[in-house]
Amino acid sequence: MGKLRLAVVTDIHYGFDVGNKLGSKGPRLMDAFTRAVNKYKPDCVVDMGDRISCRNRDMDMGYLRQVKDHFNAIAAPIHHMIGNHDAKFMTREDNESITGSPGTSYSRDYNGYHLVFWNPNVNITNQQGLRLSPEEIEWLRADIAATDKPVILFSHVPLDNDPKDYEDETKEYAGIAGRFYYGQGQDVRQMLEKSGKVMLCMAGHRHTKRHREINGIHYITQQSMTSAWKGSRRPTGTYANVEIEGDKIAIMLKGADKTRFDLTGRTPAL
């Protein structure tokens, strides 16, 4: 295994402001991001979804084309994922036609590591919240089973939920939970743990920063690029540089909320 270098961004919400999502700052932030990425020279760039704030299909596709123009200035390969806002009015095919990345789940190997870009259901219903199909979970299990490399898993929705998350969400949303996490999160984690191969899971969606280690797997929730910083009208400008070598993981969050995580992840027993 060689050294793996990634640049990761999520929840850009490019275009217009909605509450504390300062999407109008997106053009400036994306210009700065593309310059930083080209200077950093990662092996690839991962965009974990919610590139736009959904309003209608025509407007969403227009903003998606604009944000893609920024990504086109990056020299490294880019993997775009599907977030719930990307899928509200646009189809997965709409996203794929503009971003050039598959709208379904897929994986790629870089420098001896297996990167999984898991694109399951991200549509939220008031009745069930976020739910995964058995087929989506089986796809992930089979993909991981087929590799002998350490696995880095990317998803839009975090997988590290616990009962307190549902309790807090129920209070915040008048008795409705399941907007921020999958109901089957624990089932997915148990499958990942059983594989013995997963080092790191990264996600966005929550517009917050969090690290949890659960049974040997590190879970990182990354802050939105355009979220307002501590109640101000200043965006966080968050993106991450990730460096992995052997079992060592370094995650450097850039922007207003600068943070560094130095972690040790498990690797497959070969």
Secondary structure, 3 states (H helix, E strand, C coil): CCCEEEEEECCCCECCEECCEEHHHHHHHHHHHHHHHHHHCCCEEEECCCCECCCCHHHHHHHHHHHHHHHCCCCCCEEECCCCCCCCCCCHHHHHHHHCCCCCCEEEEECCEEEEECCCCCCCECCCEECCCHHHHHHHHHHHHCCCCCEEEECCCCCCCCHHHHHHHHHHCCCCCCCCCECCHHHHHHHHHHHCCEEEEEECCCCCCEEEEECCEEEEECCCCCEECCCCCCECCCEEEEEEECCEEEEEEECCCCEEEEEECCCCCC
